[in-house]
């Protein structure tokens, strides 16, 4: 089966990663998946939130990693309104997903007294913005951690990151499981699923919904197999 853009069912969109896209953040990555473009930046504070601090001086200091997500007004057509007063429910859910996904592979004791904020800003949306944010956000996080360690290598006795993280969408379109849906496919999919995994092949999160009729175990397994394959390819791209 060939899809509307001539990809096979198990083929990712063209993936492009441009590190150092901005110069004002400790690290930055322009993550592109087909026509979806997300700018992921990492900022570091030499402190941790008050709620994170232990009252017991004998306890180790645990660092923190958090994420924020937003779609710029021109990222979609028609124009998306800016979130000026409060963050909408979809945005809140996505940035929580990004944060959870990244924190799953962080050794907070090794990180120590640092807070790393990953900002994911969608410049252009054509499906898969949350999965591109996680995949690009991890690259920004890893680069930021490298720079923190380079500044004080003697203070880090073990790795801060325990694994890599990447995410991809899968779904059922015209009765067939497919990998990495763009907006054209996502808007008409019978099943829509986002999968977050470590580079070693362990699941962090699986979000799947039947948009109409329920789907069976075999379809679920086929989608998870596609996701595993796609994330393995993304992990290789993250290493470079």
C-alpha positions as a Python dict, from the first residue, in 0.01 Angstrom:
ca = {
    (1, 'X'): (0, 0, 0),
    (2, 'X'): (128, 345, -97),
    (3, 'X'): (-1, 643, 95),
    (4, 'X'): (-110, 980, -42),
    (5, 'X'): (251, 1109, -22),
    (6, 'X'): (388, 788, -177),
    (7, 'X'): (534, 657, 149),
    (8, 'X'): (503, 291, 243),
    (9, 'X'): (307, 200, 557),
    (10, 'X'): (628, 163, 762),
    (11, 'X'): (809, 472, 634),
    (12, 'X'): (882, 785, 840),
    (13, 'X'): (845, 1128, 690),
    (14, 'X'): (1172, 1302, 604),
    (15, 'X'): (1342, 1379, 937),
    (16, 'X'): (1575, 1677, 967),
    (17, 'X'): (1757, 1787, 1283),
    (18, 'X'): (1940, 2119, 1303),
    (19, 'X'): (2127, 2175, 1628),
    (20, 'X'): (2226, 2521, 1746),
    (21, 'X'): (1933, 2681, 1565),
    (22, 'X'): (1930, 2970, 1813),
    (23, 'X'): (2226, 3113, 2003),
    (24, 'X'): (2055, 3246, 2316),
    (25, 'X'): (1964, 2911, 2475),
    (26, 'X'): (2209, 2665, 2624),
    (27, 'X'): (2102, 2424, 2351),
    (28, 'X'): (1849, 2435, 2071),
    (29, 'X'): (1720, 2201, 1802),
    (30, 'X'): (1498, 2260, 1501),
    (31, 'X'): (1315, 1929, 1463),
    (32, 'X'): (1142, 1867, 1131),
    (33, 'X'): (923, 1570, 1042),
    (34, 'X'): (792, 1626, 692),
    (35, 'X'): (620, 1966, 704),
    (36, 'X'): (599, 1973, 1084),
    (37, 'X'): (861, 2201, 1240),
    (38, 'X'): (924, 2235, 1614),
    (39, 'X'): (1188, 2449, 1781),
    (40, 'X'): (1311, 2281, 2101),
    (41, 'X'): (1529, 2485, 2337),
    (42, 'X'): (1683, 2405, 2676),
    (43, 'X'): (1734, 2654, 2957),
    (44, 'X'): (1915, 2575, 3281),
    (45, 'X'): (1886, 2725, 3629),
    (46, 'X'): (2135, 2645, 3907),
    (47, 'X'): (1849, 2589, 4151),
    (48, 'X'): (1548, 2364, 4205),
    (49, 'X'): (1183, 2441, 4285),
    (50, 'X'): (1107, 2493, 4654),
    (51, 'X'): (875, 2190, 4666),
    (52, 'X'): (1164, 1977, 4538),
    (53, 'X'): (1393, 2060, 4832),
    (54, 'X'): (1419, 1810, 5118),
    (55, 'X'): (1407, 1930, 5478),
    (56, 'X'): (1658, 1658, 5566),
    (57, 'X'): (2014, 1783, 5499),
    (58, 'X'): (2131, 1423, 5477),
    (59, 'X'): (1914, 1358, 5172),
    (60, 'X'): (2069, 1409, 4828),
    (61, 'X'): (1963, 1710, 4623),
    (62, 'X'): (1738, 1604, 4336),
    (63, 'X'): (1732, 1810, 4018),
    (64, 'X'): (1429, 1868, 3799),
    (65, 'X'): (1331, 1861, 3431),
    (66, 'X'): (1014, 2023, 3302),
    (67, 'X'): (869, 2119, 2964),
    (68, 'X'): (647, 2377, 2803),
    (69, 'X'): (471, 2349, 2467),
    (70, 'X'): (302, 2601, 2245),
    (71, 'X'): (185, 2644, 1889),
    (72, 'X'): (275, 2977, 1735),
    (73, 'X'): (-13, 3170, 1572),
    (74, 'X'): (118, 3112, 1220),
    (75, 'X'): (183, 2741, 1268),
    (76, 'X'): (-166, 2652, 1144),
    (77, 'X'): (-427, 2787, 907),
    (78, 'X'): (-652, 2947, 1016),
    (79, 'X'): (-435, 3140, 1262),
    (80, 'X'): (-414, 3001, 1614),
    (81, 'X'): (-492, 3249, 1890),
    (82, 'X'): (-214, 3315, 2139),
    (83, 'X'): (-253, 3176, 2491),
    (84, 'X'): (-245, 3511, 2670),
    (85, 'X'): (-458, 3450, 2976),
    (86, 'X'): (-433, 3077, 3043),
    (87, 'X'): (-302, 2763, 2878),
    (88, 'X'): (-573, 2555, 2711),
    (89, 'X'): (-639, 2193, 2802),
    (90, 'X'): (-472, 2042, 2494),
    (91, 'X'): (-154, 2244, 2548),
    (92, 'X'): (-143, 2148, 2916),
    (93, 'X'): (-186, 1779, 2835),
    (94, 'X'): (88, 1785, 2571),
    (95, 'X'): (346, 1968, 2781),
    (96, 'X'): (281, 1729, 3069),
    (97, 'X'): (338, 1438, 2830),
    (98, 'X'): (668, 1589, 2712),
    (99, 'X'): (785, 1647, 3068),
    (100, 'X'): (692, 1294, 3182),
    (101, 'X'): (865, 1141, 2882),
    (102, 'X'): (1192, 1325, 2938),
    (103, 'X'): (1196, 1272, 3314),
    (104, 'X'): (1168, 894, 3262),
    (105, 'X'): (1536, 878, 3163),
    (106, 'X'): (1688, 1132, 3404),
    (107, 'X'): (1887, 1040, 3716),
    (108, 'X'): (1785, 1338, 3928),
    (109, 'X'): (2038, 1271, 4200),
    (110, 'X'): (2315, 1274, 3938),
    (111, 'X'): (2175, 1597, 3792),
    (112, 'X'): (2195, 1765, 4132),
    (113, 'X'): (2089, 2122, 4191),
    (114, 'X'): (1980, 2209, 3837),
    (115, 'X'): (1644, 2272, 3676),
    (116, 'X'): (1629, 2217, 3301),
    (117, 'X'): (1331, 2358, 3111),
    (118, 'X'): (1263, 2231, 2761),
    (119, 'X'): (1052, 2470, 2553),
    (120, 'X'): (886, 2323, 2246),
    (121, 'X'): (740, 2581, 2008),
    (122, 'X'): (561, 2461, 1698),
    (123, 'X'): (657, 2676, 1399),
    (124, 'X'): (457, 2474, 1148),
    (125, 'X'): (206, 2198, 1218),
    (126, 'X'): (129, 1907, 986),
    (127, 'X'): (57, 1631, 1237),
    (128, 'X'): (277, 1473, 1503),
    (129, 'X'): (371, 1793, 1685),
    (130, 'X'): (379, 1627, 2028),
    (131, 'X'): (590, 1335, 1913),
    (132, 'X'): (833, 1566, 1729),
    (133, 'X'): (853, 1776, 2047),
    (134, 'X'): (953, 1473, 2255),
    (135, 'X'): (1210, 1349, 2003),
    (136, 'X'): (1363, 1693, 1948),
    (137, 'X'): (1324, 1786, 2315),
    (138, 'X'): (1540, 1491, 2416),
    (139, 'X'): (1817, 1606, 2180),
    (140, 'X'): (1805, 1954, 2337),
    (141, 'X'): (1806, 1799, 2685),
    (142, 'X'): (2103, 1574, 2608),
    (143, 'X'): (2304, 1864, 2465),
    (144, 'X'): (2224, 2079, 2770),
    (145, 'X'): (2332, 1800, 3007),
    (146, 'X'): (2658, 1763, 2815),
    (147, 'X'): (2732, 2132, 2860),
    (148, 'X'): (2646, 2125, 3231),
    (149, 'X'): (2886, 1834, 3282),
    (150, 'X'): (3158, 2000, 3073),
    (151, 'X'): (3148, 2300, 3307),
    (152, 'X'): (3214, 2088, 3618),
    (153, 'X'): (3313, 1734, 3518),
    (154, 'X'): (3444, 1653, 3866),
    (155, 'X'): (3092, 1700, 4012),
    (156, 'X'): (2934, 1424, 3803),
    (157, 'X'): (3029, 1072, 3904),
    (158, 'X'): (2768, 888, 3698),
    (159, 'X'): (2559, 957, 3388),
    (160, 'X'): (2267, 1198, 3424),
    (161, 'X'): (2074, 1036, 3140),
    (162, 'X'): (1997, 666, 3174),
    (163, 'X'): (1864, 615, 2820),
    (164, 'X'): (1733, 801, 2517),
    (165, 'X'): (1369, 892, 2444),
    (166, 'X'): (1181, 925, 2117),
    (167, 'X'): (814, 926, 2016),
    (168, 'X'): (612, 856, 1705),
    (169, 'X'): (252, 838, 1591),
    (170, 'X'): (88, 532, 1442),
    (171, 'X'): (-267, 477, 1329),
    (172, 'X'): (-510, 297, 1105),
    (173, 'X'): (-593, 470, 777),
    (174, 'X'): (-820, 307, 519),
    (175, 'X'): (-805, -14, 721),
    (176, 'X'): (-426, -35, 726),
    (177, 'X'): (-187, 37, 1017),
    (178, 'X'): (58, 311, 916),
    (179, 'X'): (355, 489, 1073),
    (180, 'X'): (406, 863, 1133),
    (181, 'X'): (76, 1021, 1030),
    (182, 'X'): (68, 1368, 878),
    (183, 'X'): (-238, 1591, 920),
    (184, 'X'): (-409, 1456, 607),
    (185, 'X'): (-396, 1104, 751),
    (186, 'X'): (-452, 1199, 1114),
    (187, 'X'): (-772, 1389, 1033),
    (188, 'X'): (-931, 1079, 880),
    (189, 'X'): (-768, 797, 1078),
    (190, 'X'): (-985, 519, 1218),
    (191, 'X'): (-734, 474, 1503),
    (192, 'X'): (-486, 731, 1631),
    (193, 'X'): (-201, 641, 1866),
    (194, 'X'): (112, 808, 2006),
    (195, 'X'): (392, 591, 2141),
    (196, 'X'): (686, 703, 2356),
    (197, 'X'): (977, 463, 2405),
    (198, 'X'): (1334, 453, 2525),
    (199, 'X'): (1620, 376, 2292),
    (200, 'X'): (1655, 38, 2462),
    (201, 'X'): (1299, -49, 2356),
    (202, 'X'): (1098, 8, 2674),
    (203, 'X'): (763, 185, 2673),
    (204, 'X'): (713, 514, 2855),
    (205, 'X'): (364, 599, 2733),
    (206, 'X'): (106, 469, 2485),
    (207, 'X'): (-192, 688, 2398),
    (208, 'X'): (-439, 523, 2161),
    (209, 'X'): (-796, 597, 2060),
    (210, 'X'): (-1047, 438, 1825),
    (211, 'X'): (-1207, 727, 1639),
    (212, 'X'): (-1500, 508, 1533),
    (213, 'X'): (-1523, 129, 1556),
    (214, 'X'): (-1313, -48, 1822),
    (215, 'X'): (-990, -218, 1712),
    (216, 'X'): (-861, -565, 1800),
    (217, 'X'): (-545, -700, 1963),
    (218, 'X'): (-387, -790, 1628),
    (219, 'X'): (-424, -432, 1504),
    (220, 'X'): (-276, -302, 1830),
    (221, 'X'): (24, -534, 1797),
    (222, 'X'): (82, -429, 1436),
    (223, 'X'): (75, -62, 1535),
    (224, 'X'): (316, -121, 1824),
    (225, 'X'): (552, -308, 1591),
    (226, 'X'): (547, -12, 1353),
    (227, 'X'): (609, 228, 1642),
    (228, 'X'): (903, 23, 1767),
    (229, 'X'): (1056, 24, 1419),
    (230, 'X'): (1006, 399, 1378),
    (231, 'X'): (1150, 482, 1718),
    (232, 'X'): (1455, 268, 1647),
    (233, 'X'): (1519, 482, 1337),
    (234, 'X'): (1465, 805, 1534),
    (235, 'X'): (1706, 685, 1803),
    (236, 'X'): (1977, 641, 1541),
    (237, 'X'): (1912, 994, 1415),
    (238, 'X'): (1936, 1129, 1773),
    (239, 'X'): (2285, 983, 1811),
    (240, 'X'): (2429, 1200, 1536),
}
